[in-house]
Amino acid sequence: MTPKPVRPILFSGIQPSGNLMIGNYLGALKQWVALQDQFDCLFCLVDLHAITVRQDPLALRRRTYDFLALYIACGIDPRKNAFFVQSHIPQHAQLAWILNCFTYMGELSRMTQFKEKARKGPENENAGLFDYPVLMAADILLYQTNQVPVGEDQKQHLELTRDLAQRFNGVYGEVFAIPEPYIPGIGARIMGLQDPTAKMSKSDVNTYNYIPLLDEPSAIRRKVMKAVTDSGSEIVRDPARPGISNLISIYASATDEPPEEVESRYRGKGYAPFKRDLADALVALLEPIQARYRDIRDDAPAFDALLRAGAETARVRAQRTLDRVHDAVGFVLAG
């Protein structure tokens, strides 16, 4: 009997902060749905990372449930994947402590994201914020991850993860798999509606700069119609015209059309009809996602059972790696 091929392991974590929005869906979640049949996927809500910034407890709990329900509504199947909350798996923090002892202060002090966040909020320059990349490394290495989807802001953290895995393996043997960045072949980089030179952010203070997945149709239409375009009226992609180029990218990604077809269809028609049709396309895309989300969130017992099952699956897998690490460093293993 031919053994079933082992699929490479893919880990992805997202913080339950802000609002999951169209940029998250078109730029990542939509692609992840297709990856479920190619990879052994682990999808994690990294709530331990979220508290490096002060959180309202009730809001954090609500967003965690909301994000998980939206993942499922977008097509992430918890029957195919490990699907869990980071704080439910104590092995994340346990491995992070061990990796701390293999991480140099200079490495952490060079992390661009820490320096940027510390500059923006010097009153919250806490140890967790400084140590964030080590916990991220633990998240990834705990599951013997082969592939990690990363954006520009996380590439430096993944490089540190690889360095720590290689450093540990160099002392104790092949304990950790060395993760590689996963760059999807197709995936839109969605920029802000009001600032098309910067990536759309789910935590943006300007609510007109992004479209949450749970926005009402009227809000979606209002934001699209107010979106920044450029001088002129041609519907054409041009590096010198980031506003309309971004809207074309959003349209093409939302409708699964080549951008060239979008440009061709609206040649000579101007911004107003293009924006109206883009708003219609986004409303049509999000309506079934919102309906599935409401069904999931309304069934609290089933949702909690799903999270318990996901946590149990993740704990078993995480403990295998933690046992190997404990054995390697010389800890006495529990009987």
N, C-alpha and C positions, 0 to 999 in steps of 0.2 A: 504493500500500500504506500503510495507516494505521500510523504508528509506535507501537511498544509504549509505553504510558504509563510514565513514570519514577516509581518508588515513592519516597516520602520516606525518608530515611536515619535509622535509629534506632541509637544506640550505648548499650550498657549494660556496665558493668564491675563486678566483685565481687572482693573480696580473698579469697585462699585462707587465711583464718584461721578458727579455731574449727571448727564443724561445720555444714554445710548442714542446715537443719532445717525443720520443718513450716511455720514462719512464713515462711521464704523461698519455699517452694513455693506455699502458699495465697495469700500476699500479692504474689508477683511471678512466679515461674517459670511457674505455671499460666496466667497471663495472657499471658506472653511467647510461649508455644507458639502461641496464636491470632494473635499479631502477625506471625508469620513470613510469612503470606500477604498482609499489609497493608503491610508495611514492608520496606525493604532493611536487614536487621538485621546488626549487628556485636556479637558477644558476646565479651567479653575477660576473662580472669583477670588482675587487675592485681597481679602479684607484686612489681613495683617499689614500689608503695604499701605492701605488706605489711611491707617491711623497715625502715619508719620505727620499728617496734618490733622488738627483737631476736628472731630466729627460730632455731630449731634447724634446720640445713640439711636433714637427712634428713626431718624432719617436714614442712617446707615443701614439699619435692619430692613427698612422698606425698600431702599435701593437695591440691596442684595437680592431680595426676592424678585424685584422688578427686572433686574438684569438677567437673572437665571430664567425667568419666564420668557423674556424676550429672546434669549438664545434659542430656546425650544421653538418659539413662535417663528423664528427666522429659518428654522430647518435643522438645527443641531439636534440630533437624535440621542437621548440619554441611554437608549438600549444598545447603541453602537459604540458609545464612547464612555470613558470615565468622566463624570460630570459632577463637580463637587466644590465645596467652599474651603478655602485654605485653612481657616482657623479650626475646622473640624478634623484636621490631620496634624497632630502634634509633632510628627516627625519632621515637618518643615522647619520649625523653630529649633528642634534638636540638632538637625544637620547643620543649620546655619551657625550654631555655636561652634561646632567642630571646625567648619570652614573658616570662621573668624580667626582661628588659631593658625591658619595657613595664608592669611591675607595681610599684606603690608599696608601700613598707614598711608604711605606715599601713593599706593595704587588708588585708595579710596579718595584721597584728597585731590587727585587729578580728574575725578569724574565730573564731566561737564554739567550733567543734570543737577548734581548736588550744588555746585557753585552757582548755577542759575537760580535754583530754588532758595538757597541761602541768601542770595542778593535780593530777591523779591520779598522774602520774609525773614529778616535777620532775627526777629523775636522768637522764631520757631526753629532755630538751628540746632535741632536735637540729635542725639546719638543714633536714633532709628533712621533718620533721614540720611545721615552720613553712612550708615551701615546697610542701607537699602539694597545695594548691589549684591551683598553677600547672601541675603535672604533670597533674592532673585536667583542666585546661583544654586542655592539649595533647592528651590522650587523645581528647577530644571534637572539637576543631577540626580535628585531623589528617584526619578522614574526612568533612569538610563535613557534619557531622551536623545534621539538622533537628529531631530529637526525642530527649529524654533522659528515661527514667523516673527520677524522683527521689523520695526520701523527705524527711521534714521535716529530717533532719540534713544533707542535701546541697543544700538550696535556696540557701543562701548561697553555696556554691561555684559553683553554676550561674550565679548572678547575676554573680559575678566573671568567669566564662568569657565571658558575654555582653558585659560591660564591656571585657574585653581584646580580643575580636573587633571590637567597634565602634571601640575606640581605634586598633587596628592598621589597620582599614579606613579610618578617618578620615585617616590619614597616607598610605597606599599604595594606596587604592582597594579594590574589592570582592574581597578575597583569601579571606576566610572567610565561610561561611554563619553566620547568627546562630541558635544553637540555642534551641529552646523546650522548656519542661518538658512531659513527657508524663504525664498523670494518667489512669490507666485508669478507664473508666466503672464497672467492677465489680472490686473487689479487697479482700479482707478485711485489716484491720489487726489482726494477731494479737498479743495481749498475753501476758505471762508467765503460766505456770501457777501459780507461787507468788506473783507480784506482778502482778496484773492491771491495775495502774495504769501499768505501764511496758511498752514494746514488747518482745516476745520477741527475744532476742539469741542469735546463734549462738556468741558468745564468753562467754556467761554462766558465772561460776564455780560457780553453783548448778545442777547437772545436772538437778535436778527442775523447773527453771523452763522447760525447753524439750525438744522431742522431735527429735533428729537423724533425718534421713531413713533412716539405716542402723541405727536402734535395733531390737533384737530385739522380737518381739511381747510377751514377758513384761515388758520394760522399759517399753514403751508403756502397757500396761495398768496397771502399778504407778504410773506418773507421772500418768495420767489420774485414777485413783482417789484419789490424794493431792492433786489440784489444789484450789486454794483456791476455795471457793464463798462464800456469804454467809449471814447469819442467815435463817431461814425455810427453806422447801423447795420453793417454786414455781419451775417452769422458765419464767422470763419475763425478757425484757430490761428493764433499768431502770438509768439512770445511777447510781442509788444502790447498785446491786448489780453492781459491775464483774466479779466472779468468774464468776457464772453467765452474765452477758451475753457474756463472752469465750468461754466454752465453747459457748454456742449459736452464736456466730459461727463457731467452728472447725467445729462439726458441720455447719452449713449450707454452708460453703465446701467441706468434704470430700465432701459428698454431692450438691452442686449443688441443694440444696433452698432455698426461701425460708425465712428465719428464722421467719416466722409459722407455717409448717407444722410446723416443729420444736416450737415452743411449743405448738401445738394438740395434737400427738400425745402430748406428755408432760404434758399438763395433769392435775394431781392425782396424778402417779406418783412424785414425789420424786426426790432426787438420785441414789441408788444405781443404779436401772435406767437412768437417763439416761446416767450415766458409763460403765456397762458397754457400752451400745450405742455411745457415742462412741468408746470404745477399740476396739471391733470394727470400726467404720467406718474408723478410722485404720489399723488393721492391714490391712484389705482394700485401702485406698488405696495403702499403701506396699509391699505384697508384690510386685506386678508391677514396680514401680520398682526394688526391690532385686534382683530376678531379672535384669532387663535390665542393671543396674549390674555385677553379677558377670560376666555374659557379656562385657561391654565391657572390663572391667579384666583379664580373663583372656587377652584377645587383644592382648598387648603390641605385636607388630609392626604390626597393623592400626591400633591406637590411635596409635602414633608416626607412621605414614604420614599419618593424618588431621591430626595437629598440624603436620606439615611442610607439607601442602597449605594449611592455614589460614594459616600464617605467610606463605607465599609470596603468597597472595591479598592479605593485609593489607599486606604490604610494598609491593606494586605500587601499591595505592591510597594508602598513606601517602606514598610518594615523590612522587606527583603534586602533593599539597598542599605538601610540603616544597620542591619545586623552585619552586613559585610564590612561596613565602615568601622563599627565597634570592634569587630574581630581584628581588623587590620591594625588599629591603633593600640590594641591590647586591653580593651575593656573586658571585664568579666560579663559574659552573656547570661541573661536570665534563663533559668531552667525551663 
